[in-house]
Amino acid sequence: MVVQSLPASETVLLPGPAIRTPQTSLESSLRATAERIDYTETIRSTAQFMVPNALRWTTRDLDAMPDDGGWKRYEIIDGELSVTRAPHIRHQGTAGKLQVRLETWSEQTGLGSAFQTPGVIFSPPDAVIPDVVWISRDRLANGIDEAGHLTVAPELIVEVLSPGDLNEQRDKEVKLKLYSLHGVQEYWIVSWQRQTLEIYRRAEAQLQLFGTLLVGDTLTSPLLPEFSTPVATIF
């Protein structure tokens, strides 16, 4: 990554040369920056903006981003913006199978709903798009904004790992801390490549690793009474 020394108020940093943008036209700079992402092999899994602390990103800034039909996913954690491209089809397939199983159980019990890639806004500088969430009926009733984003923490969040150390660190460390902070009760991290599913559950006010399931195991959860699915069937 190339970082040039420019005044903090005028600099937007991203992989490659720094881009100087007028401070008076944030919306124009956002659009120009998004349009200039070069999806080369070196950022095939993840393209990430890094912005000086003097300019923290919020959900309001995301409204200025161009609609590219879903090819890029914009997320903000602690005011830092990251942009990822559409994931591998196996990644999407695993997430889709989990969402279907969770939603089928939800329809049978009436206890909640499962969604794939919803927008979840914890606060203006913390907004993410998890692969799958499950949220109870009571939380869902009062937890959606006018744009259809969740504004309360779902009880369960699922992230499917994308290739690359940076992606794994983001899901296993950065997002784990974020979800702990905002009251998520259970967090599943799934690897379609390794065919494993890590379960984190809330204990002592934070999410802690409960166990790792392999293809011969069966997935259950105290959050979801009588929910059960063989791990092998989601890959």
N, C-alpha and C positions, 0 to 999 in steps of 0.2 A: 504494500500500500504506500502510495506517495503522499506525503503531507508537506505542504508548503506553508511558510510562515506568512500569514496575512492577519489583519486586524480581526479580532474575534467576531465583531458585529457584521463582518462582510464575508465570512467564510462558511461554505458548506463543504464538508469533507466526505468523500466516498472513494471506493477503490479506483485508483488511477489518479490523474492530475487533479489538483484542487480547482474548484470553480469559484470565481469571484462573482458575487451577485449583489445587486443594489439592496441596501437595507430597507428602502422605501417600498419595495415591491416583493413582499414575501410570497404572495400567491403565484406571481410569475416565476419566481425562482424555484418554488416547489414543482411546478409543472415542467420547467426546463430540466430540473435535476432528474425527475422521474423519467422523462423522455430520453435522457442521455445515458441511462444505465446500459452498459455493454455486457450482454450475456455471453461472455467468452467461457472457455472451458474452466478457467481459474475461479469463476464465480458461478459455476453451473448449479451448485446446491444452494448457495446463499449469497445475496448481494446486500451489503449493509452500509447504511449511512452512519457517520459519526459526527455529531454536532457539538460544538463547544458548549460548556455549561451555561454560558451567557445566553444561549438560545435553546431552551428546552422545548421539545415537541409536545403537543397536546392533541387531543381528539379534534379540536377545532382546526388544526393545521391539516388533518387528514381530509377534510371536506374539500380542500383545494387540489387534491391529487386527481389526476385524470382517471376515468374509468376505462380500464384496459380489457374488460370482459373476463376478469378473474385470473389472468396470467400472473399477476403479482399479488402477494399478500403483505399488507402493511400492518406492523405491530409496534406498539410503544411500551417500553418498560422503563420506569423511572426517568421518563423524559427523553429516552434515547430511541430513535427510530431504526427499525430494521425492515428490510424488504427481501422477501424470498419469492422465488418463482414457483410455478405449479409443480407439485411433487411427483415422484415416480408413480406410475400407474399401480404398482404393487402396494405402495404406501396408501394410495386412495382406496384400493380394494380392501385392505385390512381395516381401515377406518370405517368404510361402508358396511362391512360385515358386522362389526361391533355395534354400529348405530342401529342396524336392522334388528339385531338380537335384543338390544336394550329397548327399542321402541315396541317390539312385539310383546315383551314382558310388560312394558308400561301400559299398553292397550288392554292387556288381560287383567291387570291389577287396578288401573286407574290412578296410580300413585304419582305419576309424573310424565315427563316427556324426554326423549333423546333427540339431539340435533347434531348435524354434521357441519363443521366450520361456521359456527355462529360468531358474531361479534360480541365480545364480552368487555364491557367498560367498567373497570373497578373504580377509576378516578380519571380526571383529565390527562395525567401523564402515564396512566397505566391502562392500556387497551390492547387486547390480544384476540387472536382468532384460533382457538384450539381445534384440533381435529374432530373431537366428539365431546359433547357434554351430556350429562343427565341432570335434570333439575326437577325438584318436587313440584306438585301441583300448586301448593300454597306459595312457594317462592315465585313461581312463574306468573301467578295471578297479578302480582304487583311489581314485577321486575323487568318490564320491557319498556323501552322508550318509543317515541313516535316513529323512529327509523327502523324499529324492529331489533335493536340491540339489547342484549341482556345487561341490566344495570345492577344486578345482585350476583353474588357468587353462586354458581351451580354447586350442588353437593358433590358431584363427580366430574372430573375432567380427565380426558384421555388424549395423550400426545403420541403420535407414531413417529419414531426416529427417522430422520433423513440422513443420508451418508455424510460423513465429515465430522471431525473433532469439534468444530465450532458449533454445529447443530446439536451434537450430543451434549456438550457443555451447557448450551442454552436451555435445553429441556430438563436436564438432570440437576442443574444448579440454579440458574437464573429464574426459570419458571417455577421450579420447586419452591424457592423462597417467596416468590410473588404469590403463589397459590396458598402457601402457608399463612402469609400475612393477611390475606383477605378471607380466610375462613373456609376454604374448600375442605370437604371432609375426607375425600379419597381421591387419589391421583394414580392413574395407570400410565406407565411408559412402555410402549410396545415396540419391539424390533422385529420387523418382518424378515430381515436378513438373518438374524440369529434365531428367530422363532421363539422369542421369550417375551414375558409380560411381567414387569416389575409393579408391585402393589405398594403404594404409600398410603398410610392411614394416619389420621390425626390422633396424636397422643402427647400429652403435656403441652398443649397449645401449639403444636407444630406437626407437619407431615413427616412421618418417619417410615423408613423402609420396613414393610411387614414381611415380604417374601418375594421370591422370583418364581414364576410358573413356567414350566416347560411344556412341550407339545403333548406329553402324556398326562398332563394335569387337567383339572376341571376348574373353571373360573366361577367363583361365587363372591358374594359381598354381603356384609351385615346391613348395608344400606338398602339392599334390594332383596327382600324376603323371598326365598324360593327361586331366585334367579340362578340359573346354572347353564353353562355352555362349555363344551370341551375346547381347550385352547387350540388344538389342532385344526378346528373348523374355521378359525378366523384368518388363517394364512392361506 
